[in-house]
Amino acid sequence: MVRYDPVNDPDWRLAKLCDRSGAAMLLDVGANTGQFATRMLRAGIPSIVSFEPLSGPYAKLIGAARGYTQWSVAPRCALGATEGKVEMNIAGNSQSSSLLPMLRRHVEALPNSAYTGTESVHVLRLDDFVETSLAGYDGAFALKMDVQGFEGSVLDGAARTLPRVRVIYTEMSLCPLYEGSPAFIDLYARIVGLGFRCVGVTPGFIDRERWEVLQVDATFVAEGR
């Protein structure tokens, strides 16, 4: 048992960084059933828009957001570089579902994450969504990405939105887990190259048999904006 310190709480730390940066709206990309958004509302985030492509988690997400005036859910979609229809892989644990093929290392570390089927989903560009559905909002954003290796494509479709992003909170892989996903060092360099500075890294997906951290959650803040 240790004394609770909010500085060591990743949710509160992220909320405070968003507040300090003036990012009043969190774009929750890869919301699943709303677990992350629920925690962030408790931490004090004033406004959240969640995105989830799969129909099963999406239905639960709608239910979780019901009753929150500050939490809205976008029409069911994935975010990527180009608009269109694609087949998304459904993982046995739902949280590991991805538009990319899963590699053996992932399944070895978490057997219940193996794919069980696919579902057709619509892909939108974040830029297009912001410029239409959020046209009345002229403030800054925080961007959270939990998209299982599809981070590069989300950024590709957000070129016009990124200048308004003050905080990026993203999952990053320390070893290949999805075919075609960016390596940690490449995604890190890309985000830094966009004018962000890393201010925190928290262990995420851990292989409990090998005692290895496979994914981390990293927080970046914009420099000079």
Protein Blocks (a to p, Z undefined) as FASTA:
>chain_A
ZZddfklpmklmmmmmmmmnopabccdehjlnommmmmmmmnopabdcdddfbfklmmmm
mmmmgopakbccdddddddfbgcdddddddfklmmgcfbdcdfklmmmmmmlpcfbdcdd
ddddfklmmmmmmmmpcbdcdddddeehplmmmmmmmmmmmmmpcbdcddddfbdfbghi
acfklmmmmmmmnopacfbdcdfbdcfklopafbdcdddddehZZ
